[in-house]
Amino acid sequence: MYPTDRLYTKDHEWILISGTTARVGITDYAQAQLGDVVYVELPEVGRQLEQGAQFGSIESVKAVSDLYCPLAGRVTEVNAALATAPETVNADPHGTWMMAIELTDPAAASGLLDSAAYAELVK
């Protein structure tokens, strides 16, 4: 159910790592809990984030939730399409990234959950 090519946080974000860069999004579980997403607030390119730091927020018809950075790094890109089509998070949560980061310490990924551990967390 949860793609095995990425890692997960207990806060329901996923991170897809490729070398020293990564893309970040939210899980299917998170979008299901939120309901219909109507707005996504993303960080500015160039912003330095610590692991666990809030990088933005996501608003649905039910609630507003904070988004947390799975690993420390510098924001290199944001998914600008979410400004006009935030509902893509609901349609394809594991295919819709929110930001790309250049990782400060890729080895810190060892503290994140694999897909099986995340599935166990949310069952």
C-alpha positions in Angstrom: 0.0 0.0 0.0 2.9 2.4 0.8 5.6 2.6 -1.9 8.8 0.8 -0.8 11.1 3.3 -2.7 10.7 6.0 0.0 10.9 6.5 3.8 8.2 7.8 6.1 7.8 9.9 9.3 5.5 9.4 12.2 4.0 12.8 11.2 2.8 11.2 7.9 5.3 12.7 5.4 7.2 10.7 2.9 10.7 11.4 1.5 12.1 9.9 -1.7 15.9 10.2 -1.6 18.1 10.2 -4.7 21.7 10.7 -3.7 21.9 13.9 -1.8 18.6 15.3 -3.0 15.1 14.3 -2.0 11.4 15.0 -2.7 8.9 15.3 0.1 5.1 14.8 0.2 2.4 13.4 2.5 1.1 9.9 2.7 -2.2 8.4 1.5 -3.1 8.0 5.2 -2.5 11.7 5.8 -4.6 12.9 2.9 -7.4 10.5 3.9 -7.5 12.0 7.4 -7.5 15.5 6.0 -10.2 15.1 3.5 -10.5 17.4 0.5 -7.3 19.5 0.3 -8.0 23.2 -0.7 -4.7 24.9 0.0 -1.0 24.0 0.4 1.5 26.5 1.9 5.1 25.7 0.9 8.5 27.2 1.9 10.6 29.6 -0.1 13.4 28.1 -2.3 16.7 28.5 -0.5 15.2 28.1 3.0 17.3 25.9 5.3 15.3 23.4 7.3 16.2 21.3 10.2 14.9 17.7 10.6 11.5 17.9 12.1 11.0 21.6 11.4 7.7 22.9 10.1 8.1 23.7 6.4 4.5 24.7 5.6 0.9 23.8 6.1 -1.9 22.0 4.3 -5.5 23.1 4.6 -8.6 20.9 3.9 -12.3 21.5 4.3 -11.9 19.9 7.8 -8.6 21.2 9.2 -5.3 22.9 8.8 -2.2 20.7 9.5 1.4 21.6 9.7 3.9 19.9 7.4 7.3 18.8 8.9 10.6 18.2 7.1 11.7 14.5 7.4 15.4 15.4 7.1 17.5 18.5 7.3 18.3 20.3 4.1 18.0 23.3 1.8 14.8 23.8 -0.2 15.8 23.7 -3.9 12.4 23.6 -5.5 8.7 23.7 -4.6 5.8 22.2 -6.6 4.2 25.4 -7.9 1.4 23.4 -9.5 -0.1 22.9 -6.0 -1.0 26.6 -5.8 -3.7 26.1 -8.4 -4.4 22.4 -8.0 -4.0 21.5 -4.3 -6.5 18.6 -4.8 -3.8 16.6 -6.6 -2.6 15.7 -3.1 -5.8 13.8 -2.7 -5.8 12.2 -6.1 -2.2 10.9 -6.0 -0.5 11.5 -2.6 2.5 9.4 -3.2 3.0 10.8 -6.7 2.6 14.5 -5.7 5.7 16.0 -4.2 5.6 19.3 -2.3 9.2 20.3 -2.1 12.7 19.1 -3.1 15.6 19.5 -0.8 19.4 19.2 -0.9 20.1 17.0 2.1 22.5 18.2 4.8 23.1 14.6 6.2 21.7 11.8 4.1 22.8 9.3 6.7 20.1 10.6 9.1 17.6 8.8 7.0 18.3 5.7 9.0 16.0 7.1 11.7 13.0 7.1 9.4 10.4 4.4 8.9 10.3 2.0 5.9 7.0 1.2 4.2 6.3 -1.8 6.4 7.0 0.0 9.6 4.8 3.0 8.5 2.0 0.6 7.5 2.1 -0.9 11.0 2.0 2.6 12.5 -1.2 3.6 10.8 -3.1 0.3 10.8 
